[in-house]
Structure formats: structure tokens, C-alpha cells
Amino acid sequence: MALTGIRVLEMAGLAPAPMAGMILSDFGAKVVRVDRVKQSDTVDRLARGKKSIAVDVKSKEGTNLLRKLCLQSDVLIDPYRPGVMENMGLGPDSLMKEHPELIYARLTGFGQYGPFKSMAGHDLNYLSISGVLSMLGRRGENPLAPVNLLADFAGGGVMCSMGIMMALFDRTKTGKGQIVDASMVEGAAYVGSWLWRSQDMKFAWPTEVRGKNLLDSGAPFYDTYMTKDGKYMAVGAIEPQFYALVLKGLDLTEDELPGSQMDVEQWPKVKEVFAEVFATKTQSEWCSEFDSTDACVTPVLSLEGAATHPHNASRGSFFMNQNKKYEPRPAPRLSATTGISGVKASPLIGQHTKEVLLEAGFSDGEIARLADNEIIEISDYDELD
């Protein structure tokens, strides 16, 4: 796989850092997650293929252990607020002085400097500061975040992993690592770059009111509609030739509608007509009408429904994990060095403590002493001999 041979140490954190680590793991990197001791469970659900080591990071001996692991790693993922790793003696200045090839990835909400750098927040807060949240939501309603996808995952985890891979590529030329300052505010804004750069496109943004424009639920031909069985269809027919196919499938003519396709003032009334027609058939019936056409009309699928949809199934876009649940396969597909090809389990906390320390050069005796002193924990799945 593309990242085979790359060693990553991921300090355990919430959603965005695990996402970055999972991407690296999916494409071949050896990722070790550093969990805290005296934890029975983790909220991390993005740990497939990783290993777990449980360490008392508040103890001097524990941080010395981590330093040794850091100095043997290619990448360190730091999910903490600025200053936390420095207080542990594991900041980039200290580590990279000894290990200049290290890629030190720092993933935070607001970045490593600025007035908000140490302030708590979550996806919604980062999205609001990025400017993107102001554009999301229907007309007359409060701004609405798409759960925590944009800041945590797209702007955070994905952008951080991209920064890591660019830094790894640069290292092949310079021989030196660097610090990746991944801010979820900046990442979300970058994902939304088109919002800033398209404001002069008046056909896309005919008004300054959220929910009255081409792509923000204002247009009747770019929205979702409930079907007779309480499910939904998505209509994304922007181009006139596609719009004509929508009307054909709905058994409507433009003369029967209150206005033409781009008559912004009549969009609300056209949506009412579309809604009435879509409510006359089930989702399955509408799929029979629109599948394999260029009308840009598709079913809104559940998570399980997406996994079993004929198109996705034909490509193997999802796989069934060890718990018999579907998950998306890694993307994008690479022709020669694609991502995981089989099921990889998520680790239990401390499951690989002994294995990782042995590989790092610790002796059985040292590992036993560290465990006896509660500097590390070794799970029942990774018992001392």
C-alpha cells in the first residue's frame, strides 16, 4: 500500500485526529494510538487497523517512554490544545531537535496561535467562525450544521492527513520533517473556498438571502422531496437539458408550471408542484422512472441502503466489518496501491502495549516493571508471559 513503512504515533483524541490516523492506516501506515491508563473504553470509532498502547502520560517515566516512541516515528499526531504537549516535554522544538525528520501534525479547532487558540470548541463553533455555517440552512430558519462533517472531518481529519502526506513527500526531497498546523476553522473555510469565489456568479447567488439561491435549497430543481412511502428523492437537475428530463419523468410541461426554470420569484410555487407530484409514488417507483437517465434524480438512501444499492455494490464501495456492519471503503481508489483490502478490527485500549514496546527496544523485564508501577497497562488480550 502507498504508506507501507510509515510509522505514526497518534495521541488519543476525539473525531478529527482519529480520522486523520485512520486515513493513514487505511493506506498502509502503521498507526499506534496512545491511550491513557485506567480507561475501560474509548469513544474512538475510527481506529480500524491501528494498535493501542496505554501509557500514564502524566508521569515522568510515561513521557520518557513516549519520547522514545516519538523518536522512532515518522509522524506524530497531536490533538491537544496548544501547549499541552510542551508541558509534557514533548513539544515540536524538543522532539524535532533530536529527530529532525519527524512530521509533527498539530490538529486543533482554532490553530496554534491567535486569540482563540486555547478556547474550547466543537465542530459547530469552528464552522461558525469559518464563515461557512452562515451559508447553510433553509430560508427563514436558523443556520444548520451538517452534523460534524465539515469542520471535524473534512476541514480537520482529511486536511490534516493531506498536510501529513505533503510533508512526507517534501521530506523525500529535503530529508527534513516539519510542523503541520491544521486548524479546523481554516480547513472548513478552505473546503468552502467556492463559496467565496463564486459570489460574482449571479445565476448561482441571485439573492443574498440564505435558502433562496441555486444550491442552498432555493431552487426547485436542487432539493429533496418526500415520496408516497415517507422516503425521499434528491433532484439536482441544474442544466436545462436535465431539467427537461425531470419534467418528463414527473409528467409535467413547463407551460403547466408557474414559471420557467430560472424564474427565481416563482421557485417556491414550482417546489409546491414538485412536492405534490413526488408524493404520488413510492421511492422505488420513482427510481424505476429515473434510474439510468440524465435527469439527475436519485434516491436518498439510508446508511445500510447505500451499502446495498446496486451501483455501490457493483463497485464494492462498502465492506462488512467484523461486527457484521457496513463501512465505506477507503477513497480515492489507487490503481496500484489502493487502501485496505480486508477487514481490520479496532484495537482495545492497551491491546498492543507489550508488542509495541518490544518493537521499540524495551526488554521483557522493563515492560514488566512499567506495568507493575502502573506506567503502562497491558490488556487481557496482550498479557505478560
VOPAGU-2260 file (C-alpha; in pm, 1 decimal, decimal comma):
REM VOPAGU-2260
SITE   aa  ch    i         X         Y         Z
SITE  MET   A    0       0,0       0,0       0,0
SITE  ALA   A    1     104,5     359,6     -56,9
SITE  LEU   A    2     212,6     435,0     303,1
SITE  THR   A    3     364,3      99,1     393,6
SITE  GLY   A    4     667,5     155,8     617,2
SITE  ILE   A    5     544,7     486,1     761,1
SITE  ARG   A    6     520,2     479,8    1141,2
SITE  VAL   A    7     261,2     704,0    1305,4
SITE  LEU   A    8     208,6     779,7    1673,3
SITE  GLU   A    9    -141,7     916,7    1735,0
SITE  MET   A   10    -219,3    1072,0    2071,0
SITE  ALA   A   11    -575,4     961,9    2151,5
SITE  GLY   A   12    -831,9    1233,3    2086,8
SITE  LEU   A   13   -1178,2    1296,7    1951,3
SITE  ALA   A   14   -1315,1    1258,7    1599,1
SITE  PRO   A   15   -1079,0    1461,9    1374,7
SITE  ALA   A   16    -746,8    1315,2    1491,8
SITE  PRO   A   17    -874,6     955,3    1471,8
SITE  MET   A   18    -997,7    1031,8    1118,9
SITE  ALA   A   19    -652,0    1150,2    1015,2
SITE  GLY   A   20    -493,8     842,1    1170,2
SITE  MET   A   21    -746,1     608,8    1008,2
SITE  ILE   A   22    -675,4     750,3     662,0
SITE  LEU   A   23    -304,1     688,5     710,7
SITE  SER   A   24    -372,1     339,2     847,5
SITE  ASP   A   25    -610,4     253,9     563,2
SITE  PHE   A   26    -336,8     326,7     310,9
SITE  GLY   A   27     -68,5     121,9     481,2
SITE  ALA   A   28      88,1     325,2     762,4
SITE  LYS   A   29     148,9     155,7    1095,5
SITE  VAL   A   30     -52,9     369,6    1336,8
SITE  VAL   A   31     -16,3     333,6    1713,7
SITE  ARG   A   32    -276,6     513,8    1923,5
SITE  VAL   A   33    -155,4     632,5    2266,0
SITE  ASP   A   34    -438,8     580,5    2515,9
SITE  ARG   A   35    -443,4     681,5    2879,0
SITE  VAL   A   36    -426,2     423,5    3155,4
SITE  LYS   A   37    -729,4     344,1    3373,4
SITE  GLN   A   38    -969,5     371,4    3077,4
SITE  SER   A   39   -1213,9      90,3    3015,5
SITE  ASP   A   40   -1347,4     213,8    2682,7
SITE  THR   A   41   -1297,0     473,9    2412,9
SITE  VAL   A   42   -1530,6     689,3    2204,3
SITE  ASP   A   43   -1296,2     648,4    1908,0
SITE  ARG   A   44   -1485,8     471,9    1630,6
SITE  LEU   A   45   -1225,2     543,1    1362,3
SITE  ALA   A   46    -949,2     312,0    1479,1
SITE  ARG   A   47    -958,9      21,0    1236,4
SITE  GLY   A   48    -618,9    -126,2    1170,8
SITE  LYS   A   49    -448,1      73,1    1447,5
SITE  LYS   A   50    -263,0     -58,8    1750,3
SITE  SER   A   51    -321,0      69,6    2105,2
SITE  ILE   A   52     -71,2     132,6    2381,6
SITE  ALA   A   53    -189,3     252,2    2725,0
SITE  VAL   A   54      50,3     491,3    2899,6
SITE  ASP   A   55      35,1     716,8    3206,2
SITE  VAL   A   56     114,9    1034,8    3016,5
SITE  LYS   A   57     112,0    1241,1    3337,7
SITE  SER   A   58     411,0    1059,3    3482,9
SITE  LYS   A   59     770,9    1144,2    3403,8
SITE  GLU   A   60     851,8     785,2    3318,1
SITE  GLY   A   61     547,4     770,7    3092,5
SITE  THR   A   62     652,5    1079,2    2896,2
SITE  ASN   A   63    1007,0     943,4    2870,0
SITE  LEU   A   64     858,3     627,0    2719,5
SITE  LEU   A   65     657,3     835,0    2471,8
SITE  ARG   A   66     966,8    1034,3    2379,5
SITE  LYS   A   67    1140,5     712,9    2279,5
SITE  LEU   A   68     842,4     613,6    2065,3
SITE  CYS   A   69     825,0     960,6    1907,8
SITE  LEU   A   70    1191,7     947,3    1814,5
SITE  GLN   A   71    1126,0     622,3    1627,7
SITE  SER   A   72     819,0     752,4    1440,9
SITE  ASP   A   73     776,2     927,8    1108,6
SITE  VAL   A   74     460,5    1112,9    1214,2
SITE  LEU   A   75     318,9    1234,7    1544,5
SITE  ILE   A   76     -47,9    1340,5    1557,5
SITE  ASP   A   77    -114,6    1590,0    1838,5
SITE  PRO   A   78    -488,1    1654,6    1901,5
SITE  TYR   A   79    -445,0    1865,5    2215,5
SITE  ARG   A   80    -481,6    2238,1    2272,6
SITE  PRO   A   81    -163,6    2443,2    2219,2
SITE  GLY   A   82      87,3    2398,5    2499,1
SITE  VAL   A   83     -25,4    2059,4    2628,5
SITE  MET   A   84     248,3    1860,2    2455,5
SITE  GLU   A   85     504,9    2123,9    2554,4
SITE  ASN   A   86     403,6    2083,1    2919,4
SITE  MET   A   87     475,3    1713,0    2881,7
SITE  GLY   A   88     819,0    1790,0    2740,4
SITE  LEU   A   89     709,9    1657,8    2401,4
SITE  GLY   A   90     667,3    1977,0    2202,4
SITE  PRO   A   91     799,4    2003,6    1846,6
SITE  ASP   A   92    1103,2    2214,4    1940,8
SITE  SER   A   93    1220,3    1943,9    2179,9
SITE  LEU   A   94    1143,2    1638,6    1968,5
SITE  MET   A   95    1249,4    1774,6    1629,5
SITE  LYS   A   96    1583,1    1886,5    1767,7
SITE  GLU   A   97    1661,2    1518,8    1825,8
SITE  HIS   A   98    1457,4    1387,0    1533,7
SITE  PRO   A   99    1457,0    1646,2    1251,9
SITE  GLU   A  100    1283,7    1404,6    1012,0
SITE  LEU   A  101     967,0    1396,4    1226,1
SITE  ILE   A  102     637,3    1520,2    1080,0
SITE  TYR   A  103     467,4    1686,2    1378,7
SITE  ALA   A  104      97,2    1722,2    1296,5
SITE  ARG   A  105     -99,1    1952,1    1530,0
SITE  LEU   A  106    -475,7    1932,6    1483,7
SITE  THR   A  107    -682,0    2190,2    1673,2
SITE  GLY   A  108   -1001,4    2387,9    1630,0
SITE  PHE   A  109    -854,9    2736,8    1612,8
SITE  GLY   A  110    -489,6    2672,7    1526,3
SITE  GLN   A  111    -163,0    2713,3    1714,7
SITE  TYR   A  112    -184,3    3091,6    1755,8
SITE  GLY   A  113    -442,9    3367,5    1764,1
SITE  PRO   A  114    -680,8    3499,3    2034,8
SITE  PHE   A  115    -893,5    3181,7    2032,3
SITE  LYS   A  116    -605,4    2931,5    2027,3
SITE  SER   A  117    -671,5    2795,1    2378,4
SITE  MET   A  118   -1050,3    2823,9    2374,7
SITE  ALA   A  119   -1267,8    2513,0    2383,5
SITE  GLY   A  120   -1498,2    2441,6    2091,9
SITE  HIS   A  121   -1658,4    2181,1    1871,7
SITE  ASP   A  122   -1735,9    2140,7    1503,0
SITE  LEU   A  123   -2029,6    2383,0    1520,8
SITE  ASN   A  124   -1810,8    2655,7    1672,0
SITE  TYR   A  125   -1530,2    2610,6    1420,6
SITE  LEU   A  126   -1780,5    2606,5    1134,8
SITE  SER   A  127   -1941,2    2926,2    1262,6
SITE  ILE   A  128   -1608,8    3109,9    1282,7
SITE  SER   A  129   -1509,7    2984,6     936,9
SITE  GLY   A  130   -1799,6    3171,0     773,2
SITE  VAL   A  131   -1936,5    2853,9     614,0
SITE  LEU   A  132   -2214,8    2797,0     867,5
SITE  SER   A  133   -2380,6    3125,5     770,8
SITE  MET   A  134   -2449,1    2976,8     425,6
SITE  LEU   A  135   -2613,1    2654,6     545,2
SITE  GLY   A  136   -2982,4    2618,5     616,4
SITE  ARG   A  137   -3321,7    2686,0     466,9
SITE  ARG   A  138   -3485,2    3020,9     414,3
SITE  GLY   A  139   -3626,9    3171,5     731,0
SITE  GLU   A  140   -3462,4    2911,6     954,1
SITE  ASN   A  141   -3154,1    2916,0    1174,2
SITE  PRO   A  142   -2820,3    2816,6    1019,4
SITE  LEU   A  143   -2794,4    2437,6    1026,5
SITE  ALA   A  144   -2473,6    2235,6    1050,0
SITE  PRO   A  145   -2448,6    1900,8     864,1
SITE  VAL   A  146   -2376,5    1714,4    1191,1
SITE  ASN   A  147   -1998,1    1735,5    1244,3
SITE  LEU   A  148   -1880,5    1650,4     893,9
SITE  LEU   A  149   -1741,2    1981,7     770,6
SITE  ALA   A  150   -1507,2    2103,3    1045,8
SITE  ASP   A  151   -1421,6    1784,4    1234,7
SITE  PHE   A  152   -1377,7    1551,5     941,0
SITE  ALA   A  153   -1339,8    1741,2     611,6
SITE  GLY   A  154   -1167,9    2051,8     748,3
SITE  GLY   A  155    -991,7    1866,8    1029,2
SITE  GLY   A  156    -909,7    1499,2     979,8
SITE  VAL   A  157    -892,7    1493,4     599,9
SITE  MET   A  158    -699,8    1821,8     573,2
SITE  CYS   A  159    -459,3    1711,1     844,5
SITE  SER   A  160    -388,3    1381,7     669,3
SITE  MET   A  161    -333,6    1570,9     343,9
SITE  GLY   A  162     -85,7    1800,1     521,2
SITE  ILE   A  163      95,0    1500,0     663,7
SITE  MET   A  164     127,3    1335,5     323,2
SITE  MET   A  165     253,3    1657,5     163,3
SITE  ALA   A  166     509,5    1689,3     441,3
SITE  LEU   A  167     614,8    1327,7     390,5
SITE  PHE   A  168     657,9    1391,7      18,7
SITE  ASP   A  169     859,9    1706,5      86,1
SITE  ARG   A  170    1080,1    1505,4     323,0
SITE  THR   A  171    1181,3    1279,7      34,3
SITE  LYS   A  172    1341,3    1587,5    -124,8
SITE  THR   A  173    1474,2    1774,6     178,9
SITE  GLY   A  174    1533,9    1496,6     430,2
SITE  LYS   A  175    1361,2    1711,1     691,5
SITE  GLY   A  176    1026,8    1697,0     865,0
SITE  GLN   A  177     805,4    1991,3     950,9
SITE  ILE   A  178     514,2    2101,3    1167,8
SITE  VAL   A  179     163,1    2071,0    1025,1
SITE  ASP   A  180     -65,7    2333,3    1184,7
SITE  ALA   A  181    -412,6    2200,5    1096,2
SITE  SER   A  182    -686,4    2439,3    1211,1
SITE  MET   A  183   -1041,7    2315,6    1170,4
SITE  VAL   A  184   -1161,9    2673,5    1119,2
SITE  GLU   A  185    -920,5    2721,1     830,6
SITE  GLY   A  186    -980,6    2371,3     697,6
SITE  ALA   A  187   -1357,2    2420,0     687,5
SITE  ALA   A  188   -1313,3    2757,6     518,9
SITE  TYR   A  189   -1077,7    2604,3     262,5
SITE  VAL   A  190   -1327,7    2328,5     187,1
SITE  GLY   A  191   -1578,1    2609,4     130,5
SITE  SER   A  192   -1349,8    2813,0     -98,3
SITE  TRP   A  193   -1607,1    2804,3    -377,2
SITE  LEU   A  194   -1849,6    2998,2    -156,5
SITE  TRP   A  195   -1614,4    3295,5    -155,3
SITE  ARG   A  196   -1500,1    3269,0    -515,3
SITE  SER   A  197   -1847,7    3224,5    -666,2
SITE  GLN   A  198   -2022,9    3527,7    -524,4
SITE  ASP   A  199   -1998,2    3707,5    -860,3
SITE  MET   A  200   -2195,1    3425,7   -1028,5
SITE  LYS   A  201   -2540,1    3580,0   -1010,2
SITE  PHE   A  202   -2715,2    3274,0   -1154,3
SITE  ALA   A  203   -2588,9    3080,5    -850,4
SITE  TRP   A  204   -2645,6    3358,0    -599,7
SITE  PRO   A  205   -2937,4    3568,2    -727,5
SITE  THR   A  206   -3013,0    3688,6    -374,0
SITE  GLU   A  207   -2825,9    3745,2     -50,2
SITE  VAL   A  208   -3089,3    3553,3     145,6
SITE  ARG   A  209   -2994,1    3204,6     263,7
SITE  GLY   A  210   -3222,3    2940,4     115,8
SITE  LYS   A  211   -3324,9    3142,3    -191,7
SITE  ASN   A  212   -3037,8    3053,0    -421,1
SITE  LEU   A  213   -2938,8    2786,6    -669,3
SITE  LEU   A  214   -2772,8    2531,4    -442,0
SITE  ASP   A  215   -2896,4    2618,3     -92,1
SITE  SER   A  216   -3249,5    2470,8    -123,3
SITE  GLY   A  217   -3393,1    2774,0    -300,8
SITE  ALA   A  218   -3425,4    2616,3    -644,8
SITE  PRO   A  219   -3696,0    2353,4    -700,9
SITE  PHE   A  220   -3458,6    2157,2    -923,3
SITE  TYR   A  221   -3194,2    2130,0    -648,7
SITE  ASP   A  222   -3374,4    1995,7    -345,3
SITE  THR   A  223   -3523,7    1683,6    -187,7
SITE  TYR   A  224   -3884,9    1567,6    -196,7
SITE  MET   A  225   -4084,3    1321,1      12,3
SITE  THR   A  226   -4231,9    1021,5    -163,2
SITE  LYS   A  227   -4558,5     837,3    -101,8
SITE  ASP   A  228   -4389,3     590,6     137,2
SITE  GLY   A  229   -4223,6     860,6     350,1
SITE  LYS   A  230   -3883,7     831,2     184,5
SITE  TYR   A  231   -3708,9    1095,8     -25,7
SITE  MET   A  232   -3575,2    1167,4    -371,0
SITE  ALA   A  233   -3293,3    1410,9    -446,3
SITE  VAL   A  234   -3324,9    1636,0    -751,3
SITE  GLY   A  235   -3008,9    1802,8    -882,4
SITE  ALA   A  236   -3103,2    1899,9   -1237,3
SITE  ILE   A  237   -2923,3    2232,2   -1286,9
SITE  GLU   A  238   -2866,6    2225,5   -1663,3
SITE  PRO   A  239   -3175,9    2289,2   -1879,5
SITE  GLN   A  240   -3147,5    1957,3   -2064,0
SITE  PHE   A  241   -3150,7    1772,1   -1732,7
SITE  TYR   A  242   -3437,1    1984,9   -1603,5
SITE  ALA   A  243   -3638,1    1889,9   -1911,4
SITE  LEU   A  244   -3590,3    1522,8   -1823,7
SITE  VAL   A  245   -3713,8    1588,1   -1470,1
SITE  LEU   A  246   -4031,3    1741,5   -1606,8
SITE  LYS   A  247   -4071,8    1447,6   -1844,3
SITE  GLY   A  248   -4034,2    1200,0   -1559,1
SITE  LEU   A  249   -4286,1    1392,8   -1348,9
SITE  ASP   A  250   -4523,6    1406,8   -1645,2
SITE  LEU   A  251   -4517,6    1786,3   -1642,0
SITE  THR   A  252   -4456,8    2051,0   -1906,1
SITE  GLU   A  253   -4301,9    2388,8   -1842,2
SITE  ASP   A  254   -4627,3    2553,3   -1954,8
SITE  GLU   A  255   -4804,2    2384,9   -1662,8
SITE  LEU   A  256   -4567,8    2540,9   -1409,9
SITE  PRO   A  257   -4591,4    2890,1   -1255,3
SITE  GLY   A  258   -4261,0    2998,4   -1412,8
SITE  SER   A  259   -3961,0    2896,7   -1621,3
SITE  GLN   A  260   -3664,2    2711,4   -1473,1
SITE  MET   A  261   -3466,9    3024,7   -1377,8
SITE  ASP   A  262   -3763,1    3239,1   -1268,0
SITE  VAL   A  263   -3641,1    3286,7    -912,1
SITE  GLU   A  264   -3959,1    3454,2    -790,9
SITE  GLN   A  265   -4167,7    3151,8    -892,5
SITE  TRP   A  266   -3935,6    2891,0    -740,0
SITE  PRO   A  267   -4144,0    2845,6    -419,9
SITE  LYS   A  268   -4458,4    2773,0    -622,2
SITE  VAL   A  269   -4277,4    2530,2    -853,2
SITE  LYS   A  270   -4146,3    2347,2    -545,9
SITE  GLU   A  271   -4501,7    2303,1    -426,5
SITE  VAL   A  272   -4594,6    2140,8    -757,5
SITE  PHE   A  273   -4291,2    1912,7    -747,9
SITE  ALA   A  274   -4371,7    1812,7    -389,7
SITE  GLU   A  275   -4728,9    1721,0    -481,8
SITE  VAL   A  276   -4617,6    1504,3    -772,4
SITE  PHE   A  277   -4337,6    1324,6    -584,5
SITE  ALA   A  278   -4586,2    1238,7    -309,2
SITE  THR   A  279   -4793,9    1032,9    -555,6
SITE  LYS   A  280   -4542,2     746,9    -592,4
SITE  THR   A  281   -4307,0     547,6    -371,3
SITE  GLN   A  282   -3933,2     591,4    -378,2
SITE  SER   A  283   -3896,7     260,8    -559,6
SITE  GLU   A  284   -4143,8     369,5    -825,0
SITE  TRP   A  285   -3957,4     696,2    -880,3
SITE  CYS   A  286   -3629,4     503,1    -907,1
SITE  SER   A  287   -3785,3     294,5   -1182,2
SITE  GLU   A  288   -3873,9     618,7   -1358,1
SITE  PHE   A  289   -3540,3     798,7   -1322,8
SITE  ASP   A  290   -3264,3     535,8   -1286,4
SITE  SER   A  291   -3022,7     530,0   -1582,2
SITE  THR   A  292   -3147,5     867,4   -1709,8
SITE  ASP   A  293   -2973,3    1204,3   -1708,2
SITE  ALA   A  294   -3247,5    1369,1   -1504,5
SITE  CYS   A  295   -3015,6    1386,8   -1200,6
SITE  VAL   A  296   -3281,6    1237,4    -975,0
SITE  THR   A  297   -3166,1     979,8    -720,2
SITE  PRO   A  298   -3297,1     816,9    -402,5
SITE  VAL   A  299   -3193,4     947,3     -60,3
SITE  LEU   A  300   -3053,1     628,9      89,8
SITE  SER   A  301   -3000,8     523,6     449,3
SITE  LEU   A  302   -2653,8     413,9     559,9
SITE  GLU   A  303   -2741,9      49,4     507,4
SITE  GLY   A  304   -2932,6     129,8     190,8
SITE  ALA   A  305   -2625,9     298,9      44,7
SITE  ALA   A  306   -2415,5      -9,2     110,0
SITE  THR   A  307   -2657,7    -238,4     -70,9
SITE  HIS   A  308   -2752,6      -9,6    -358,9
SITE  PRO   A  309   -2677,5    -183,7    -692,2
SITE  HIS   A  310   -2426,4      77,8    -807,7
SITE  ASN   A  311   -2228,8      83,2    -483,3
SITE  ALA   A  312   -2248,8    -294,5    -452,8
SITE  SER   A  313   -2110,8    -339,2    -804,4
SITE  ARG   A  314   -1803,7    -135,2    -710,1
SITE  GLY   A  315   -1763,2    -284,2    -364,5
SITE  SER   A  316   -1784,7      67,5    -222,3
SITE  PHE   A  317   -1868,6     -67,0     123,0
SITE  PHE   A  318   -1746,0    -370,0     314,4
SITE  MET   A  319   -1881,7    -561,9     611,7
SITE  ASN   A  320   -1666,2    -534,3     921,7
SITE  GLN   A  321   -1604,3    -791,3    1194,6
SITE  ASN   A  322   -1925,5    -679,2    1367,2
SITE  LYS   A  323   -2126,8    -753,5    1052,7
SITE  LYS   A  324   -2186,0    -382,9     993,4
SITE  TYR   A  325   -2116,0    -196,3     671,4
SITE  GLU   A  326   -1840,5      64,5     643,4
SITE  PRO   A  327   -1721,1     274,5     347,6
SITE  ARG   A  328   -1406,0     154,5     177,2
SITE  PRO   A  329   -1110,7     396,1     168,1
SITE  ALA   A  330   -1120,6     658,7    -104,1
SITE  PRO   A  331    -990,0     750,1    -350,6
SITE  ARG   A  332    -901,5     427,7    -529,2
SITE  LEU   A  333    -541,3     394,1    -642,0
SITE  SER   A  334    -473,7     153,7    -926,8
SITE  ALA   A  335    -155,3       6,9    -780,5
SITE  THR   A  336    -150,4      96,8    -409,2
SITE  THR   A  337    -511,6     106,3    -300,6
SITE  GLY   A  338    -634,0     108,6      59,8
SITE  ILE   A  339    -727,3    -177,6     289,8
SITE  SER   A  340    -830,3    -495,4     113,6
SITE  GLY   A  341    -965,2    -684,6     414,7
SITE  VAL   A  342   -1141,5    -632,7     745,3
SITE  LYS   A  343    -929,2    -465,0    1010,2
SITE  ALA   A  344   -1051,8    -454,0    1368,0
SITE  SER   A  345   -1032,3    -157,0    1604,0
SITE  PRO   A  346    -797,8    -212,6    1899,2
SITE  LEU   A  347    -893,9    -244,9    2262,2
SITE  ILE   A  348    -721,4       0,8    2494,4
SITE  GLY   A  349    -373,9    -130,8    2570,8
SITE  GLN   A  350    -415,9    -431,2    2344,4
SITE  HIS   A  351     -75,3    -388,2    2182,3
SITE  THR   A  352     121,9    -230,1    2467,0
SITE  LYS   A  353     369,5    -513,9    2503,1
SITE  GLU   A  354     403,9    -570,8    2128,4
SITE  VAL   A  355     476,1    -204,2    2054,4
SITE  LEU   A  356     726,8    -168,1    2339,2
SITE  LEU   A  357     913,3    -483,6    2239,5
SITE  GLU   A  358     942,8    -349,2    1884,3
SITE  ALA   A  359    1069,2     -18,9    2028,4
SITE  GLY   A  360    1354,5    -197,8    2207,7
SITE  PHE   A  361    1217,3    -239,6    2559,7
SITE  SER   A  362    1302,2    -568,3    2729,2
SITE  ASP   A  363    1050,3    -804,8    2886,8
SITE  GLY   A  364    1185,4    -704,6    3227,6
SITE  GLU   A  365    1145,0    -332,9    3160,3
SITE  ILE   A  366     789,5    -386,9    3035,0
SITE  ALA   A  367     701,4    -592,8    3344,1
SITE  ARG   A  368     839,5    -321,2    3574,1
SITE  LEU   A  369     649,2     -45,8    3389,9
SITE  ALA   A  370     329,5    -248,5    3420,1
SITE  ASP   A  371     386,8    -319,3    3791,2
SITE  ASN   A  372     437,2      55,1    3851,0
SITE  GLU   A  373     122,0     137,7    3652,1
SITE  ILE   A  374     316,2     344,7    3398,3
SITE  ILE   A  375     161,4     128,0    3128,5
SITE  GLU   A  376    -136,6    -103,3    3105,4
SITE  ILE   A  377    -144,1    -431,6    2922,9
SITE  SER   A  378    -490,8    -556,8    2835,2
SITE  ASP   A  379    -613,8    -911,5    2885,2
SITE  TYR   A  380    -555,3    -955,8    2512,7
SITE  ASP   A  381    -186,6    -871,8    2549,2
SITE  GLU   A  382     -78,7   -1040,8    2868,8
SITE  LEU   A  383     275,5   -1060,7    3001,7
SITE  ASP   A  384     435,5   -1400,7    2959,8
